[in-house]
Amino acid sequence: MTGVEPLRRLLTLQRRRLIGTFLGYAELKVYPNLTQEQQDEFRTEFLDAVGAYHELMLDIVQANDEETVIINPEAMALLRDIRADLRRREG
């Protein structure tokens, strides 16, 4: 496993949790107020935005040589907070 592989896995896990939590909430609280067409558009826009952000993060990780990867402690703390919040919500 390369030096960046654990970070790639973390980003992928976080993306899955984000999508699951957000779409679960949307199905319960948002979708009942939307037509099927609006629901499809909402879901597509959300998934496109998350996908674009995720791809950017993976590109940044890949662009770094495994010997020169610098992990920003503040960014890692934010990711840990997001992960903890998602786990609480999954409860």
C-alpha positions as CSV (number, residue, x, y, z in Angstrom):
1,M,0.0,0.0,0.0
2,T,1.4,3.4,-1.0
3,G,1.7,6.3,1.4
4,V,-1.4,8.0,-0.1
5,E,-3.6,4.9,-0.2
6,P,-4.9,5.2,3.3
7,L,-6.0,8.8,2.6
8,R,-7.7,7.7,-0.6
9,R,-9.6,5.1,1.3
10,L,-10.6,7.6,4.0
11,L,-11.9,10.0,1.3
12,T,-13.9,7.3,-0.3
13,L,-15.4,6.2,3.0
14,Q,-16.3,9.8,3.9
15,R,-17.9,10.3,0.5
16,R,-20.1,7.2,1.0
17,R,-21.2,8.3,4.5
18,L,-21.9,11.8,3.3
19,I,-24.1,10.5,0.4
20,G,-25.9,8.0,2.5
21,T,-26.6,10.5,5.3
22,F,-27.6,13.3,3.0
23,L,-29.8,11.3,0.7
24,G,-31.4,9.5,3.6
25,Y,-32.4,12.8,5.1
26,A,-33.6,14.1,1.7
27,E,-35.8,11.1,1.2
28,L,-37.5,11.6,4.6
29,K,-37.7,15.4,4.8
30,V,-37.3,16.9,1.3
31,Y,-38.6,14.5,-1.3
32,P,-42.1,14.4,0.0
33,N,-42.4,18.0,-1.0
34,L,-41.0,17.5,-4.5
35,T,-42.3,15.9,-7.7
36,Q,-40.5,12.9,-9.1
37,E,-38.8,15.0,-11.7
38,Q,-37.6,17.5,-9.0
39,Q,-36.4,14.6,-6.8
40,D,-34.4,13.2,-9.7
41,E,-32.9,16.6,-10.5
42,F,-32.1,17.3,-6.8
43,R,-30.4,13.9,-6.5
44,T,-28.4,14.3,-9.7
45,E,-27.2,17.8,-8.8
46,F,-26.1,16.6,-5.3
47,L,-24.3,13.5,-6.6
48,D,-22.6,15.6,-9.3
49,A,-21.4,18.1,-6.8
50,V,-20.1,15.5,-4.4
51,G,-18.5,13.5,-7.2
52,A,-16.7,16.5,-8.5
53,Y,-15.4,17.4,-5.1
54,H,-14.3,13.8,-4.4
55,E,-12.5,13.6,-7.7
56,L,-10.7,16.8,-7.0
57,M,-9.6,15.5,-3.6
58,L,-8.4,12.2,-5.2
59,D,-6.5,14.2,-7.8
60,I,-4.8,16.3,-5.2
61,V,-3.8,13.1,-3.3
62,Q,-2.5,11.4,-6.4
63,A,-0.6,14.5,-7.5
64,N,1.5,14.3,-4.3
65,D,4.5,12.0,-4.4
66,E,4.1,9.6,-1.5
67,E,7.3,10.8,0.1
68,T,6.2,14.4,0.0
69,V,2.6,14.2,1.1
70,I,1.8,16.8,3.7
71,I,-1.4,16.3,5.7
72,N,-2.9,19.5,7.0
73,P,-3.7,18.9,10.7
74,E,-6.7,21.3,10.5
75,A,-8.1,19.5,7.5
76,M,-7.7,16.1,9.2
77,A,-9.4,17.5,12.3
78,L,-12.3,18.7,10.2
79,L,-12.5,15.3,8.5
80,R,-12.5,13.6,11.9
81,D,-15.3,15.9,13.1
82,I,-17.4,15.2,10.0
83,R,-16.8,11.5,10.5
84,A,-17.9,11.6,14.2
85,D,-21.0,13.6,13.3
86,L,-21.9,11.1,10.6
87,R,-21.5,8.2,13.0
88,R,-23.7,9.9,15.5
89,R,-26.4,10.4,12.9
90,E,-26.1,6.8,11.7
91,G,-26.4,5.9,15.4
